[in-house]
Amino acid sequence: MDELEIPTHFLCPISLQLMRDPVTISTGISYDRDSIEKWLYSCKNKACPVTKQALHDSGLTPNHTLRRLIQTWCTLNVSHGIQIIPAPNPPIHNTQIAKLLNDATKLPETRFKCLATLRSITLEEGERNRSCLEASGAVEFLVSIIKRDDSTLLQAENNKGSEFIKASDEALSIFYDIKVSKSCLRSIISNDEVFVAYLVQVLENGNHKSRAYATMILKDLFQVADPTQLINVKSELFAQLVRALSDDVSQQATKAALKLLVELCPWGRNRIKAVEGGAVFVLIELLLGTSETRASELALIVLGHLCGCAEGRAELLKHGAGLAIVSKKIFRVSHGASNMAVRIISSISKFSATSRVLQEMLEVGVVRKLILVVKVDSNSKRKERAREMLKLHSRVWRNPACIPCHLLSSYPS
């Protein structure tokens, strides 16, 4: 296909790829449906990408003539490695989804068919389909099934065959896959405390898959929450997030839980709630067990927040590997992780520096790492913070017996 030149009028002006489902907008320009839907619905653009004219009508008209020409060209060039493009599925309409939801609400026995249809729609790549689901009330329908904890068993197909799952678990996964808009998420978290409370229950009692979806949905919800909602988060949520991290529900859920903790911890008494939920110990264990860059960065950011309070610092010092693993991450993960690790050690150095703690920092290599920061680090702020700590505790740390000579010469005077 690289050797064969594709006619330029068969290429989408946005993706510059061969169009599979060409549609024409009001300016007369044709685009691939998926590309123009993302342009209009996801990116919220209101102008034609080519002409820059304002679009007062966002309707998409299938360009059947162009599609037939493209299909004919593909058929003639199969020998060159061109794949035949199948006829596209007709776009879904709000009225179809609304009728489906109405029937499922009135007739519980049709609920399986409804969920199966919603699942098939979410599997189709198309921003318009997702927008239609939201506009027709599918999100509210899914929320009602999730809150009802519908335990009806449904047979669902997957790449390993088929399995029986609860209707509420299927609704949970569909809700996540729809990629609900921020405005809709904001409405849910503002008006439906029961839904948020149920998601916390799923974290406590659900299977691994449903707990993963609940974690990711909670992360999306609280990313659009207002300060009052962030301050008033209950302790139970922190306890269950920590448990999800400890159980290693899934890699995606782990990152979602860490991002949610990053979002919540700066507000109100949330640091104390997280510490009381056991977050410090679990975060240290996570740092000990992972080499994944983003997870390490997020764990250090959360630890940085928690070490901003005396309770958090005390918990870190209780863990035998707390200081060691934080200092070990300096220079080994990323610039951001190094910044946060130095900041955590600085917090310990300033506010929790008992003689025992200072001695431990010598023994586990924290002081050597700080000298190394002063000696080789190019980041001036990090270097200055390390220099301040070394000067502050020079009477204890400037000890030739504990620091190699090549580093001792770099100890700030």
One Martini backbone bead per residue (centre of mass of N, CA, C, O) as a GRO file, in nm:
protein
  413
    1MET     BB    1   0.054   0.065  -0.014
    2ASP     BB    2   0.306   0.251  -0.028
    3GLU     BB    3   0.341   0.219  -0.354
    4LEU     BB    4   0.051   0.317  -0.373
    5GLU     BB    5  -0.143   0.566  -0.506
    6ILE     BB    6  -0.374   0.762  -0.358
    7PRO     BB    7  -0.630   0.927  -0.419
    8THR     BB    8  -0.690   1.235  -0.286
    9HIS     BB    9  -1.020   1.211  -0.281
   10PHE     BB   10  -0.986   0.951  -0.068
   11LEU     BB   11  -0.888   1.148   0.145
   12CYS     BB   12  -0.880   1.265   0.452
   13PRO     BB   13  -0.826   1.592   0.563
   14ILE     BB   14  -0.751   1.498   0.859
   15SER     BB   15  -0.598   1.200   0.846
   16LEU     BB   16  -0.489   1.110   0.553
   17GLN     BB   17  -0.686   0.874   0.498
   18LEU     BB   18  -0.865   0.631   0.395
   19MET     BB   19  -1.192   0.622   0.338
   20ARG     BB   20  -1.469   0.434   0.487
   21ASP     BB   21  -1.697   0.682   0.569
   22PRO     BB   22  -1.818   0.908   0.380
   23VAL     BB   23  -1.891   1.254   0.458
   24THR     BB   24  -2.101   1.545   0.435
   25ILE     BB   25  -2.102   1.876   0.480
   26SER     BB   26  -2.233   2.199   0.442
   27THR     BB   27  -1.963   2.284   0.262
   28GLY     BB   28  -1.899   2.007   0.072
   29ILE     BB   29  -1.711   1.842   0.247
   30SER     BB   30  -1.529   1.542   0.275
   31TYR     BB   31  -1.528   1.285   0.533
   32ASP     BB   32  -1.450   1.088   0.775
   33ARG     BB   33  -1.659   1.011   1.016
   34ASP     BB   34  -1.470   0.977   1.261
   35SER     BB   35  -1.312   1.246   1.228
   36ILE     BB   36  -1.555   1.453   1.229
   37GLU     BB   37  -1.675   1.366   1.497
   38LYS     BB   38  -1.433   1.443   1.671
   39TRP     BB   39  -1.428   1.740   1.583
   40LEU     BB   40  -1.726   1.806   1.681
   41TYR     BB   41  -1.769   1.640   1.966
   42SER     BB   42  -1.490   1.639   2.120
   43CYS     BB   43  -1.358   1.928   2.022
   44LYS     BB   44  -1.589   2.145   1.966
   45ASN     BB   45  -1.615   2.222   1.674
   46LYS     BB   46  -1.762   2.495   1.439
   47ALA     BB   47  -1.574   2.428   1.188
   48CYS     BB   48  -1.435   2.385   0.895
   49PRO     BB   49  -1.128   2.247   0.840
   50VAL     BB   50  -1.086   2.373   0.548
   51THR     BB   51  -1.265   2.660   0.527
   52LYS     BB   52  -1.358   2.783   0.823
   53GLN     BB   53  -1.650   2.764   0.833
   54ALA     BB   54  -1.932   2.800   0.979
   55LEU     BB   55  -2.147   2.560   1.154
   56HIS     BB   56  -2.499   2.553   1.163
   57ASP     BB   57  -2.476   2.252   1.047
   58SER     BB   58  -2.393   1.915   1.181
   59GLY     BB   59  -2.464   1.746   0.955
   60LEU     BB   60  -2.440   1.410   0.806
   61THR     BB   61  -2.375   1.303   0.469
   62PRO     BB   62  -2.373   1.042   0.289
   63ASN     BB   63  -2.121   0.938   0.042
   64HIS     BB   64  -2.197   0.703  -0.180
   65THR     BB   65  -2.030   0.758  -0.432
   66LEU     BB   66  -1.751   0.767  -0.296
   67ARG     BB   67  -1.765   0.489  -0.163
   68ARG     BB   68  -1.789   0.324  -0.426
   69LEU     BB   69  -1.522   0.419  -0.548
   70ILE     BB   70  -1.342   0.312  -0.319
   71GLN     BB   71  -1.433   0.014  -0.336
   72THR     BB   72  -1.345  -0.030  -0.628
   73TRP     BB   73  -1.046   0.043  -0.592
   74CYS     BB   74  -0.989  -0.177  -0.381
   75THR     BB   75  -1.064  -0.423  -0.560
   76LEU     BB   76  -0.848  -0.355  -0.793
   77ASN     BB   77  -0.605  -0.350  -0.539
   78VAL     BB   78  -0.557  -0.622  -0.385
   79SER     BB   79  -0.270  -0.706  -0.505
   80HIS     BB   80  -0.144  -0.442  -0.331
   81GLY     BB   81  -0.286  -0.473  -0.026
   82ILE     BB   82  -0.576  -0.393  -0.043
   83GLN     BB   83  -0.854  -0.345   0.147
   84ILE     BB   84  -1.172  -0.420   0.181
   85ILE     BB   85  -1.445  -0.214   0.236
   86PRO     BB   86  -1.697  -0.219   0.430
   87ALA     BB   87  -2.001  -0.160   0.502
   88PRO     BB   88  -2.142   0.060   0.695
   89ASN     BB   89  -2.297   0.134   0.965
   90PRO     BB   90  -2.562   0.271   1.069
   91PRO     BB   91  -2.647   0.531   1.235
   92ILE     BB   92  -2.738   0.622   1.537
   93HIS     BB   93  -3.036   0.714   1.717
   94ASN     BB   94  -3.198   0.857   1.973
   95THR     BB   95  -3.476   0.716   1.933
   96GLN     BB   96  -3.373   0.425   1.952
   97ILE     BB   97  -3.257   0.440   2.238
   98ALA     BB   98  -3.507   0.546   2.386
   99LYS     BB   99  -3.684   0.299   2.327
  100LEU     BB  100  -3.504   0.088   2.457
  101LEU     BB  101  -3.511   0.216   2.746
  102ASN     BB  102  -3.818   0.214   2.782
  103ASP     BB  103  -3.857  -0.092   2.760
  104ALA     BB  104  -3.657  -0.169   2.997
  105THR     BB  105  -3.819  -0.019   3.218
  106LYS     BB  106  -4.099  -0.173   3.175
  107LEU     BB  107  -3.926  -0.445   3.078
  108PRO     BB  108  -3.706  -0.643   3.240
  109GLU     BB  109  -3.667  -0.871   3.013
  110THR     BB  110  -3.513  -0.641   2.817
  111ARG     BB  111  -3.239  -0.570   2.954
  112PHE     BB  112  -3.038  -0.747   2.806
  113LYS     BB  113  -3.076  -0.629   2.525
  114CYS     BB  114  -3.000  -0.341   2.604
  115LEU     BB  115  -2.710  -0.392   2.704
  116ALA     BB  116  -2.609  -0.525   2.444
  117THR     BB  117  -2.653  -0.276   2.266
  118LEU     BB  118  -2.481  -0.076   2.424
  119ARG     BB  119  -2.223  -0.234   2.391
  120SER     BB  120  -2.209  -0.227   2.076
  121ILE     BB  121  -2.193   0.083   2.060
  122THR     BB  122  -1.926   0.121   2.227
  123LEU     BB  123  -1.748  -0.057   2.026
  124GLU     BB  124  -1.795   0.166   1.838
  125GLU     BB  125  -1.623   0.390   1.653
  126GLY     BB  126  -1.791   0.687   1.778
  127GLU     BB  127  -1.883   0.993   1.887
  128ARG     BB  128  -2.183   1.000   1.819
  129ASN     BB  129  -2.273   0.752   1.976
  130ARG     BB  130  -2.195   0.863   2.256
  131SER     BB  131  -2.374   1.116   2.240
  132CYS     BB  132  -2.641   0.964   2.207
  133LEU     BB  133  -2.639   0.810   2.471
  134GLU     BB  134  -2.646   1.062   2.651
  135ALA     BB  135  -2.897   1.215   2.522
  136SER     BB  136  -3.104   0.949   2.572
  137GLY     BB  137  -3.034   0.829   2.883
  138ALA     BB  138  -2.817   0.598   2.936
  139VAL     BB  139  -2.676   0.689   3.193
  140GLU     BB  140  -2.924   0.682   3.383
  141PHE     BB  141  -2.984   0.384   3.336
  142LEU     BB  142  -2.714   0.270   3.443
  143VAL     BB  143  -2.730   0.394   3.725
  144SER     BB  144  -2.989   0.242   3.813
  145ILE     BB  145  -2.863  -0.043   3.796
  146ILE     BB  146  -2.626   0.001   3.985
  147LYS     BB  147  -2.791   0.093   4.240
  148ARG     BB  148  -2.973  -0.173   4.241
  149ASP     BB  149  -2.796  -0.424   4.220
  150ASP     BB  150  -2.827  -0.608   3.974
  151SER     BB  151  -2.825  -0.981   3.981
  152THR     BB  152  -2.867  -1.047   3.706
  153LEU     BB  153  -2.784  -1.291   3.478
  154LEU     BB  154  -2.550  -1.255   3.212
  155GLN     BB  155  -2.457  -1.335   2.882
  156ALA     BB  156  -2.119  -1.286   2.785
  157GLU     BB  157  -1.902  -1.195   2.540
  158ASN     BB  158  -1.564  -1.303   2.467
  159ASN     BB  159  -1.235  -1.400   2.381
  160LYS     BB  160  -1.305  -1.681   2.571
  161GLY     BB  161  -1.622  -1.653   2.517
  162SER     BB  162  -1.831  -1.707   2.793
  163GLU     BB  163  -2.020  -1.526   3.054
  164PHE     BB  164  -2.144  -1.464   3.380
  165ILE     BB  165  -2.310  -1.157   3.469
  166LYS     BB  166  -2.397  -0.888   3.621
  167ALA     BB  167  -2.584  -0.625   3.540
  168SER     BB  168  -2.429  -0.413   3.712
  169ASP     BB  169  -2.146  -0.479   3.595
  170GLU     BB  170  -2.213  -0.417   3.300
  171ALA     BB  171  -2.301  -0.123   3.349
  172LEU     BB  172  -2.029  -0.028   3.458
  173SER     BB  173  -1.860  -0.082   3.198
  174ILE     BB  174  -2.029   0.091   3.007
  175PHE     BB  175  -2.001   0.358   3.150
  176TYR     BB  176  -1.696   0.377   3.104
  177ASP     BB  177  -1.691   0.335   2.782
  178ILE     BB  178  -1.848   0.599   2.704
  179LYS     BB  179  -1.724   0.858   2.809
  180VAL     BB  180  -1.829   1.070   2.993
  181SER     BB  181  -1.900   1.376   3.028
  182LYS     BB  182  -1.828   1.637   3.233
  183SER     BB  183  -2.116   1.748   3.269
  184CYS     BB  184  -2.241   1.477   3.356
  185LEU     BB  185  -2.054   1.416   3.595
  186ARG     BB  186  -2.122   1.675   3.751
  187SER     BB  187  -2.421   1.605   3.792
  188ILE     BB  188  -2.383   1.344   3.951
  189ILE     BB  189  -2.200   1.450   4.193
  190SER     BB  190  -2.418   1.674   4.277
  191ASN     BB  191  -2.707   1.469   4.274
  192ASP     BB  192  -2.560   1.159   4.348
  193GLU     BB  193  -2.462   1.012   4.633
  194VAL     BB  194  -2.548   0.714   4.597
  195PHE     BB  195  -2.358   0.640   4.367
  196VAL     BB  196  -2.094   0.690   4.514
  197ALA     BB  197  -2.154   0.494   4.748
  198TYR     BB  198  -2.174   0.242   4.566
  199LEU     BB  199  -1.886   0.245   4.455
  200VAL     BB  200  -1.763   0.189   4.734
  201GLN     BB  201  -1.900  -0.088   4.765
  202VAL     BB  202  -1.760  -0.217   4.525
  203LEU     BB  203  -1.474  -0.189   4.641
  204GLU     BB  204  -1.547  -0.386   4.881
  205ASN     BB  205  -1.740  -0.635   4.720
  206GLY     BB  206  -1.625  -0.676   4.456
  207ASN     BB  207  -1.478  -0.765   4.192
  208HIS     BB  208  -1.204  -0.694   4.020
  209LYS     BB  209  -1.344  -0.561   3.774
  210SER     BB  210  -1.548  -0.374   3.925
  211ARG     BB  211  -1.333  -0.227   4.096
  212ALA     BB  212  -1.188  -0.100   3.858
  213TYR     BB  213  -1.426   0.063   3.746
  214ALA     BB  214  -1.492   0.221   4.004
  215THR     BB  215  -1.223   0.368   4.024
  216MET     BB  216  -1.233   0.513   3.742
  217ILE     BB  217  -1.501   0.663   3.793
  218LEU     BB  218  -1.419   0.818   4.047
  219LYS     BB  219  -1.196   0.975   3.913
  220ASP     BB  220  -1.377   1.123   3.707
  221LEU     BB  221  -1.567   1.260   3.912
  222PHE     BB  222  -1.344   1.416   4.097
  223GLN     BB  223  -1.226   1.590   3.855
  224VAL     BB  224  -1.524   1.765   3.862
  225ALA     BB  225  -1.523   1.861   4.138
  226ASP     BB  226  -1.582   2.050   4.402
  227PRO     BB  227  -1.444   2.158   4.693
  228THR     BB  228  -1.669   2.052   4.880
  229GLN     BB  229  -1.661   1.757   4.777
  230LEU     BB  230  -1.356   1.712   4.844
  231ILE     BB  231  -1.374   1.766   5.154
  232ASN     BB  232  -1.636   1.549   5.205
  233VAL     BB  233  -1.489   1.298   5.205
  234LYS     BB  234  -1.493   0.983   5.304
  235SER     BB  235  -1.301   0.751   5.470
  236GLU     BB  236  -1.392   0.494   5.310
  237LEU     BB  237  -1.263   0.565   5.041
  238PHE     BB  238  -0.969   0.548   5.132
  239ALA     BB  239  -0.971   0.257   5.231
  240GLN     BB  240  -1.052   0.134   4.946
  241LEU     BB  241  -0.819   0.246   4.779
  242VAL     BB  242  -0.596   0.109   4.942
  243ARG     BB  243  -0.698  -0.177   4.892
  244ALA     BB  244  -0.672  -0.170   4.583
  245LEU     BB  245  -0.366  -0.128   4.587
  246SER     BB  246  -0.293  -0.381   4.753
  247ASP     BB  247  -0.445  -0.587   4.542
  248ASP     BB  248  -0.391  -0.523   4.250
  249VAL     BB  249  -0.634  -0.516   4.043
  250SER     BB  250  -0.493  -0.308   3.832
  251GLN     BB  251  -0.306  -0.102   3.652
  252GLN     BB  252  -0.528   0.104   3.586
  253ALA     BB  253  -0.645   0.124   3.878
  254THR     BB  254  -0.390   0.219   4.019
  255LYS     BB  255  -0.368   0.490   3.868
  256ALA     BB  256  -0.649   0.592   3.944
  257ALA     BB  257  -0.609   0.590   4.253
  258LEU     BB  258  -0.367   0.783   4.254
  259LYS     BB  259  -0.507   1.022   4.112
  260LEU     BB  260  -0.727   1.053   4.327
  261LEU     BB  261  -0.534   1.114   4.564
  262VAL     BB  262  -0.411   1.365   4.437
  263GLU     BB  263  -0.688   1.518   4.429
  264LEU     BB  264  -0.770   1.490   4.749
  265CYS     BB  265  -0.531   1.554   4.961
  266PRO     BB  266  -0.530   1.884   4.963
  267TRP     BB  267  -0.809   1.854   5.116
  268GLY     BB  268  -0.844   1.928   5.413
  269ARG     BB  269  -0.850   1.605   5.592
  270ASN     BB  270  -0.745   1.394   5.377
  271ARG     BB  271  -0.467   1.314   5.479
  272ILE     BB  272  -0.563   1.181   5.740
  273LYS     BB  273  -0.752   0.974   5.608
  274ALA     BB  274  -0.531   0.831   5.445
  275VAL     BB  275  -0.350   0.751   5.680
  276GLU     BB  276  -0.574   0.592   5.838
  277GLY     BB  277  -0.605   0.394   5.573
  278GLY     BB  278  -0.288   0.311   5.497
  279ALA     BB  279  -0.126   0.460   5.262
  280VAL     BB  280   0.177   0.470   5.327
  281PHE     BB  281   0.247   0.170   5.331
  282VAL     BB  282   0.138   0.103   5.042
  283LEU     BB  283   0.320   0.302   4.886
  284ILE     BB  284   0.588   0.176   4.966
  285GLU     BB  285   0.527  -0.104   4.850
  286LEU     BB  286   0.490  -0.005   4.563
  287LEU     BB  287   0.779   0.113   4.527
  288LEU     BB  288   0.919  -0.165   4.579
  289GLY     BB  289   0.745  -0.323   4.329
  290THR     BB  290   0.811  -0.089   4.116
  291SER     BB  291   0.924   0.038   3.769
  292GLU     BB  292   0.702   0.226   3.699
  293THR     BB  293   0.695   0.549   3.633
  294ARG     BB  294   0.404   0.662   3.687
  295ALA     BB  295   0.348   0.517   3.954
  296SER     BB  296   0.588   0.642   4.106
  297GLU     BB  297   0.510   0.936   4.077
  298LEU     BB  298   0.231   0.921   4.213
  299ALA     BB  299   0.323   0.802   4.484
  300LEU     BB  300   0.509   1.047   4.556
  301ILE     BB  301   0.294   1.264   4.553
  302VAL     BB  302   0.122   1.147   4.778
  303LEU     BB  303   0.346   1.134   4.991
  304GLY     BB  304   0.397   1.437   4.992
  305HIS     BB  305   0.126   1.511   5.111
  306LEU     BB  306   0.138   1.327   5.371
  307CYS     BB  307   0.420   1.466   5.472
  308GLY     BB  308   0.264   1.740   5.551
  309CYS     BB  309   0.207   1.560   5.801
  310ALA     BB  310   0.278   1.411   6.097
  311GLU     BB  311   0.136   1.138   6.045
  312GLY     BB  312   0.279   1.071   5.778
  313ARG     BB  313   0.571   1.077   5.880
  314ALA     BB  314   0.538   0.859   6.098
  315GLU     BB  315   0.462   0.627   5.899
  316LEU     BB  316   0.718   0.630   5.729
  317LEU     BB  317   0.915   0.573   5.979
  318LYS     BB  318   0.791   0.288   6.050
  319HIS     BB  319   0.905   0.204   5.790
  320GLY     BB  320   1.196   0.042   5.712
  321ALA     BB  321   1.185   0.152   5.382
  322GLY     BB  322   1.104   0.449   5.341
  323LEU     BB  323   1.366   0.620   5.307
  324ALA     BB  324   1.514   0.437   5.105
  325ILE     BB  325   1.307   0.441   4.862
  326VAL     BB  326   1.294   0.744   4.820
  327SER     BB  327   1.600   0.789   4.762
  328LYS     BB  328   1.622   0.579   4.528
  329LYS     BB  329   1.436   0.751   4.319
  330ILE     BB  330   1.662   0.924   4.274
  331PHE     BB  331   1.738   0.934   3.925
  332ARG     BB  332   1.536   0.661   3.843
  333VAL     BB  333   1.274   0.800   3.699
  334SER     BB  334   1.237   1.131   3.729
  335HIS     BB  335   1.223   1.458   3.776
  336GLY     BB  336   0.959   1.459   3.938
  337ALA     BB  337   1.039   1.233   4.137
  338SER     BB  338   1.291   1.372   4.250
  339ASN     BB  339   1.152   1.618   4.365
  340MET     BB  340   0.963   1.462   4.562
  341ALA     BB  341   1.176   1.307   4.722
  342VAL     BB  342   1.327   1.556   4.831
  343ARG     BB  343   1.079   1.679   4.967
  344ILE     BB  344   1.027   1.452   5.170
  345ILE     BB  345   1.304   1.462   5.309
  346SER     BB  346   1.278   1.758   5.395
  347SER     BB  347   1.037   1.719   5.582
  348ILE     BB  348   1.180   1.526   5.774
  349SER     BB  349   1.429   1.708   5.840
  350LYS     BB  350   1.260   1.950   5.969
  351PHE     BB  351   1.012   1.782   6.155
  352SER     BB  352   1.158   1.461   6.218
  353ALA     BB  353   1.468   1.504   6.347
  354THR     BB  354   1.585   1.274   6.504
  355SER     BB  355   1.849   1.092   6.599
  356ARG     BB  356   1.741   0.831   6.472
  357VAL     BB  357   1.673   0.944   6.192
  358LEU     BB  358   1.956   1.052   6.118
  359GLN     BB  359   2.092   0.775   6.137
  360GLU     BB  360   1.923   0.635   5.921
  361MET     BB  361   2.002   0.825   5.686
  362LEU     BB  362   2.292   0.726   5.689
  363GLU     BB  363   2.257   0.409   5.664
  364VAL     BB  364   2.054   0.413   5.388
  365GLY     BB  365   2.173   0.668   5.193
  366VAL     BB  366   2.055   0.960   5.199
  367VAL     BB  367   2.308   1.138   5.229
  368ARG     BB  368   2.454   1.045   4.974
  369LYS     BB  369   2.230   1.143   4.781
  370LEU     BB  370   2.244   1.445   4.857
  371ILE     BB  371   2.537   1.487   4.770
  372LEU     BB  372   2.485   1.407   4.476
  373VAL     BB  373   2.295   1.635   4.412
  374VAL     BB  374   2.503   1.863   4.464
  375LYS     BB  375   2.720   1.755   4.255
  376VAL     BB  376   2.522   1.669   3.974
  377ASP     BB  377   2.285   1.841   3.968
  378SER     BB  378   2.089   2.065   3.747
  379ASN     BB  379   1.884   2.132   3.971
  380SER     BB  380   1.865   2.408   4.166
  381LYS     BB  381   1.637   2.346   4.369
  382ARG     BB  382   1.728   2.064   4.456
  383LYS     BB  383   2.014   2.145   4.541
  384GLU     BB  384   1.931   2.350   4.760
  385ARG     BB  385   1.770   2.157   4.938
  386ALA     BB  386   2.006   1.963   4.997
  387ARG     BB  387   2.198   2.172   5.119
  388GLU     BB  388   2.021   2.253   5.361
  389MET     BB  389   2.016   1.972   5.498
  390LEU     BB  390   2.324   1.936   5.532
  391LYS     BB  391   2.367   2.187   5.706
  392LEU     BB  392   2.160   2.131   5.936
  393HIS     BB  393   2.319   1.821   5.985
  394SER     BB  394   2.642   1.832   6.003
  395ARG     BB  395   2.713   1.723   6.291
  396VAL     BB  396   2.613   1.428   6.213
  397TRP     BB  397   2.695   1.375   5.893
  398ARG     BB  398   3.001   1.475   5.906
  399ASN     BB  399   3.121   1.151   5.851
  400PRO     BB  400   3.380   0.955   5.746
  401ALA     BB  401   3.256   0.668   5.831
  402CYS     BB  402   2.980   0.711   5.630
  403ILE     BB  403   3.146   0.869   5.402
  404PRO     BB  404   3.284   0.890   5.125
  405CYS     BB  405   3.544   1.075   5.017
  406HIS     BB  406   3.428   1.166   4.732
  407LEU     BB  407   3.175   1.298   4.890
  408LEU     BB  408   3.286   1.467   5.131
  409SER     BB  409   3.406   1.698   4.947
  410SER     BB  410   3.090   1.789   4.873
  411TYR     BB  411   3.028   1.896   5.137
  412PRO     BB  412   2.879   2.150   5.268
  413SER     BB  413   2.994   2.442   5.458
   0.00000   0.00000   0.00000
